Amino acid sequence: MTIAGCVRITDDGVTAAVRSCPTLRCIDVSALTKVSWRSVVALADHCPGLIRVDCGALFHNSDDAVCVLARKCTLLESVNFAYNVALTDVAIVELVRMCPNLKHVCIGGTFTTNDSVASVAEHCSALEHLDVRGCSRVVDAAIIAVAGKCPRLEYLNVSGCAHLTDDAIVAVAHNCSRLKQLDVSHCPAMSDSGLVEVAARCTALEKLVMDSCTRVTDRGVDAVLAACTKLQGIDVCFCDLTAACVQKLLSRNVDVVHVDTHGNTKVRYVTARS
């Protein structure tokens, strides 16, 4: 069931719908501005067999509601609570503890910390997709824990986790060879050192986003181009690249986003693929 973005729907509507669908497996209630934690509790009460719940941008959700969902819907494999701004570690720690089958966890834009991410690592060994974008209190230790215990990881978004360093990305590279998509945008400590390790060990990489990683230079990008033959897209906005490196990117069969490091040009989307 998908009712995402239907802004006139309220808790009463969601509750009525799920009450009549006890075998519901998947639901998307993202961006419902008139919906609150009451709908999440209704999901838990009436649909215990849920495997996927998408509650992105559900601004009126609560820790208590997510804890109820976790205890009653233990078969969950995919959850999206991105930009549920009221959520804290209390909800996420309980969620991953009660739902060990989780493969897809999106908690970006919440007030979660290392505790949540470390719990994901501890309980979700089958994890394939982790999005913690904007969780500025997440540091290297949590991502290193995920890398060590979640070898099936294919997607990692740590954009805006400004305290992360190359140590975290090196750990991911050494342990998560299946990685296909990596976003380290706005992580100012990221440099060529981490990128070279990713290139050497994550050769299945298809998309790499490094917006505003100003310590990334030609060396790191050249390593990715040489090793990651499945690369389809790369974002190097405000990376410290020479004109020659940019031209090399544009000559490859990939989608490129680039901004001049002097800030004098606007974003240019260049699609080289036919």
C-alpha positions in Angstrom: 0.0 0.0 0.0 1.4 3.4 -1.0 -0.2 6.7 0.1 3.0 8.7 0.3 2.5 12.5 -0.1 -1.3 12.4 0.1 -1.3 15.4 2.4 -5.1 15.3 3.1 -4.9 11.9 4.7 -5.1 11.9 8.5 -4.5 9.3 11.3 -8.2 8.3 11.0 -7.8 7.4 7.3 -4.6 5.4 7.9 -6.1 3.5 10.8 -9.2 2.6 8.9 -7.2 1.4 5.9 -4.8 -0.8 7.9 -7.6 -2.2 10.2 -9.1 -3.8 7.0 -5.8 -5.1 5.8 -4.4 -7.4 8.5 -2.2 -9.3 6.0 -0.5 -6.1 4.7 3.2 -6.6 4.0 4.4 -3.3 2.8 3.3 0.3 3.4 4.5 3.8 2.4 3.1 6.7 4.5 5.9 9.1 3.8 5.4 12.9 3.9 1.9 12.7 5.3 1.8 16.0 7.1 -1.5 15.3 9.0 -0.3 11.9 10.2 1.3 11.2 13.5 2.6 8.5 15.8 -1.0 7.2 16.1 -0.8 5.8 12.6 2.4 4.0 13.4 0.8 2.4 16.5 -2.2 1.4 14.3 0.2 -0.3 11.9 1.7 -2.3 14.8 -1.7 -3.2 16.2 -3.3 -4.4 13.0 -0.5 -5.6 10.6 1.9 -7.8 12.5 3.2 -9.4 9.2 4.7 -6.1 7.9 8.1 -6.5 6.2 8.6 -3.0 4.8 7.5 0.3 6.4 8.4 3.7 4.8 7.7 6.6 7.2 10.0 9.1 5.7 9.4 12.7 6.8 6.8 11.7 9.3 7.5 14.7 11.5 5.0 13.8 14.3 6.3 10.3 14.9 7.6 9.3 18.4 10.0 7.0 20.1 7.2 5.2 21.9 5.3 4.5 18.6 8.4 3.0 16.9 9.1 0.9 20.0 5.5 -0.5 19.7 6.1 -1.2 16.0 9.3 -3.0 16.8 7.8 -5.3 19.4 4.7 -6.2 17.3 6.2 -6.3 13.8 9.4 -8.4 14.3 9.5 -9.6 10.7 10.5 -6.2 9.4 13.2 -6.2 6.7 13.1 -2.6 5.6 12.4 0.6 7.5 12.7 4.3 6.5 12.4 6.8 9.3 14.4 9.5 7.5 13.7 13.0 8.8 11.5 11.8 11.6 13.0 14.6 13.7 11.5 13.5 17.0 13.2 10.1 16.9 16.2 9.3 19.1 18.4 6.3 20.0 15.7 5.0 22.2 13.5 4.0 19.2 16.3 2.8 16.8 18.0 0.7 19.4 14.7 -1.1 20.3 13.8 -1.4 16.6 17.0 -3.2 15.5 17.0 -5.3 18.7 13.6 -6.7 18.0 13.9 -6.9 14.2 17.0 -9.0 13.4 16.0 -9.5 9.8 16.5 -5.9 8.8 18.4 -5.4 5.6 17.4 -1.8 4.8 17.7 0.9 7.5 17.2 4.6 6.7 17.5 6.9 9.8 19.1 9.9 8.2 18.0 13.3 9.5 17.1 12.0 13.0 18.7 12.8 16.3 20.4 9.4 16.5 24.0 8.9 17.6 26.7 6.2 17.6 24.4 4.1 19.9 21.9 3.5 17.2 24.5 2.7 14.5 26.4 0.4 16.8 23.1 -1.4 17.6 22.5 -1.8 13.8 25.9 -3.4 13.6 25.3 -5.7 16.5 21.9 -7.0 15.5 21.6 -6.6 11.7 24.2 -8.9 10.2 22.2 -9.2 6.9 22.3 -5.4 6.4 22.5 -4.3 2.8 21.5 -0.6 2.9 22.3 2.0 5.6 21.5 5.7 5.4 22.6 7.9 8.2 22.9 11.1 6.2 22.9 14.2 8.4 23.4 12.3 11.7 26.2 14.6 12.7 26.9 12.9 16.0 27.9 9.6 14.3 31.7 9.1 14.4 34.2 6.6 13.0 33.7 3.9 15.7 30.1 3.3 14.7 30.7 3.0 11.0 33.8 0.8 11.7 31.5 -1.5 13.7 29.0 -1.7 10.8 31.8 -2.5 8.4 33.1 -5.3 10.7 29.7 -7.0 11.2 27.7 -6.3 8.0 29.8 -7.7 5.1 26.7 -7.7 2.8 26.5 -3.9 2.8 25.8 -2.6 -0.7 24.7 1.0 0.0 26.1 3.5 2.5 25.1 7.1 2.9 27.1 9.1 5.5 26.6 12.5 3.9 26.9 15.3 6.4 28.4 13.1 9.1 31.1 15.7 9.5 33.2 13.9 12.1 33.9 10.9 10.0 37.5 10.4 8.7 39.2 8.1 6.3 39.4 5.4 9.0 35.7 4.7 8.7 35.8 4.4 4.9 38.9 2.3 5.0 37.1 -0.1 7.3 34.2 -0.2 4.9 36.5 -0.9 2.0 38.3 -3.7 3.8 35.1 -5.5 4.9 32.3 -4.6 2.4 33.5 -5.7 -1.0 29.9 -5.8 -2.3 29.5 -2.0 -1.9 27.7 -0.5 -5.0 26.8 3.0 -3.8 28.7 5.3 -1.4 27.9 8.9 -0.4 30.5 10.7 1.7 29.4 14.3 0.8 30.1 17.1 3.2 32.6 14.9 5.2 35.5 17.3 5.2 38.1 14.9 6.5 37.6 12.4 3.7 40.7 12.3 1.4 42.4 10.3 -1.3 43.6 7.8 1.4 40.2 6.4 2.0 39.2 6.7 -1.7 42.2 4.7 -2.9 41.2 1.8 -0.5 37.6 1.9 -1.8 38.9 1.7 -5.3 41.1 -1.2 -4.6 38.6 -3.3 -2.7 35.1 -2.2 -3.8 35.4 -2.8 -7.5 31.6 -3.4 -7.9 31.1 0.3 -7.1 28.4 1.9 -9.4 27.9 5.3 -7.8 30.1 7.6 -5.8 29.1 10.9 -4.3 31.8 13.2 -2.8 30.3 16.7 -2.9 32.4 19.2 -1.0 35.1 16.6 -0.1 37.8 19.3 -0.7 40.7 17.0 0.2 39.9 14.6 -2.7 42.3 15.2 -5.6 43.2 13.6 -8.9 44.9 10.7 -7.2 41.8 9.4 -5.5 39.6 9.9 -8.6 42.1 8.3 -10.9 42.2 5.2 -8.6 38.4 4.9 -8.8 38.4 5.3 -12.6 41.1 2.6 -13.0 39.6 0.0 -10.7 35.8 0.5 -10.6 34.9 -0.6 -14.1 31.1 -0.7 -13.3 31.0 2.9 -12.3 27.9 4.7 -13.7 27.9 8.0 -11.8 30.2 10.2 -9.8 29.7 13.6 -8.0 32.9 15.5 -7.5 31.5 18.9 -6.8 34.1 21.1 -5.1 36.7 18.3 -5.0 40.3 19.6 -5.7 40.6 18.3 -9.3 42.6 19.5 -12.2 41.1 20.3 -15.6 42.8 17.2 -16.9 41.1 14.9 -14.4 37.7 16.5 -15.1 38.2 15.9 -18.8 39.2 12.3 -18.1 35.9 11.9 -16.2 33.9 13.4 -19.0 35.5 11.0 -21.5 34.3 8.0 -19.5 30.9 6.3 -19.9 29.6 7.7 -16.6 27.3 10.5 -15.4 29.4 13.3 -13.9 28.5 16.2 -11.6 31.3 18.8 -11.2 31.8 22.3 -9.8 34.8 24.4 -10.2 36.8 24.5 -7.0 36.9 28.3 -7.1 33.2 28.4 -6.9 32.8 30.4 -10.0 30.7 28.0 -11.9 27.3 26.4 -11.3 26.7 22.7 -11.1 26.9 21.1 -14.5 25.2 17.8 -15.1 27.0 16.0 -17.9 25.6 12.7 -19.2 28.2 11.0 -21.3 26.3 7.7 -21.6 24.3 7.1 -24.7 
